[in-house]
Amino acid sequence: MNKSSDTITINAVVEMPAAALQDIVKTAKQLTGRDEKGAYRVDTADVVGGMISMFLVEKDFETYVKDVKNYNL
């Protein structure tokens, strides 16, 4: 996701299916491969954050949060 002046970075606790996280880790490892010592050098937490950010942009999260019906307080 491109950073622009109208976005901020936050740290949040996100609930997701365990299978989704397993798929992200598996795919990230496949895409990056192992280094010369045989270790994977990919920060899967960064990959998860990036995927969630892309999802929020693609699904128009800004409009979603403007609808009071979407709040569960």
RAVEN-V73974 format. One record per residue. N is the residue number from 1. RES is the residue in three letters. PSI is psi in radians with two decimals (999 if undefined). OMEGA is omega in radians with two decimals (NA if undefined). NEAR is the number of other ideal C-beta (glycine too) atoms within 8 Angstrom. Layout:
N&RES&PSI&OMEGA&NEAR  N&RES&PSI&OMEGA&NEAR
//
This chain:
1&MET&2.35&3.10&7  2&ASN&2.36&3.07&3  3&LYS&2.37&3.07&4  4&SER&3.01&-3.09&5  5&SER&-0.27&-3.12&3  6&ASP&0.32&3.05&3  7&THR&2.73&3.06&7  8&ILE&2.79&3.07&3  9&THR&2.26&3.10&4  10&ILE&2.77&2.98&4  11&ASN&2.27&-3.10&3  12&ALA&2.72&3.01&4  13&VAL&2.17&-3.08&3  14&VAL&2.28&3.08&5  15&GLU&2.25&3.11&3  16&MET&2.79&3.10&6  17&PRO&2.43&3.12&5  18&ALA&-0.63&-3.14&6  19&ALA&-0.61&3.12&6  20&ALA&-0.78&3.11&8  21&LEU&-0.72&3.11&10  22&GLN&-0.72&3.12&8  23&ASP&-0.71&3.11&8  24&ILE&-0.84&-3.13&12  25&VAL&-0.81&-3.14&10  26&LYS&-0.84&-3.11&8  27&THR&-0.72&3.12&8  28&ALA&-0.72&3.11&11  29&LYS&-0.70&3.12&10  30&GLN&-0.71&-3.09&7  31&LEU&-0.57&-3.10&7  32&THR&-0.55&-3.11&8  33&GLY&3.13&-3.12&7  34&ARG&2.68&3.07&6  35&ASP&-3.03&-3.08&8  36&GLU&-0.34&3.11&3  37&LYS&0.00&3.11&5  38&GLY&0.11&-3.13&5  39&ALA&2.66&3.05&6  40&TYR&2.28&-3.13&8  41&ARG&1.11&3.10&5  42&VAL&2.33&3.09&9  43&ASP&1.72&-3.05&5  44&THR&-0.46&3.06&9  45&ALA&-0.69&3.07&6  46&ASP&-0.65&3.11&7  47&VAL&-0.77&3.11&12  48&VAL&-0.83&3.13&10  49&GLY&-0.74&3.12&8  50&GLY&-0.69&3.14&9  51&MET&-0.73&3.11&9  52&ILE&-0.73&3.12&9  53&SER&-0.80&3.11&9  54&MET&-0.73&3.13&9  55&PHE&-0.77&-3.12&8  56&LEU&-0.66&3.10&8  57&VAL&-0.84&-3.10&9  58&GLU&-0.59&-3.09&6  59&LYS&0.17&3.07&7  60&ASP&1.05&3.14&7  61&PHE&-0.57&-3.13&8  62&GLU&-0.76&3.09&6  63&THR&-0.69&-3.13&7  64&TYR&-0.77&-3.08&9  65&VAL&-0.27&3.12&7  66&LYS&-0.24&-3.13&5  67&ASP&1.95&-3.08&7  68&VAL&-0.44&3.14&4  69&LYS&-0.32&-3.12&4  70&ASN&-0.01&-3.13&7  71&TYR&2.37&3.13&5  72&ASN&1.31&-3.09&3  73&LEU&999&NA&2
//
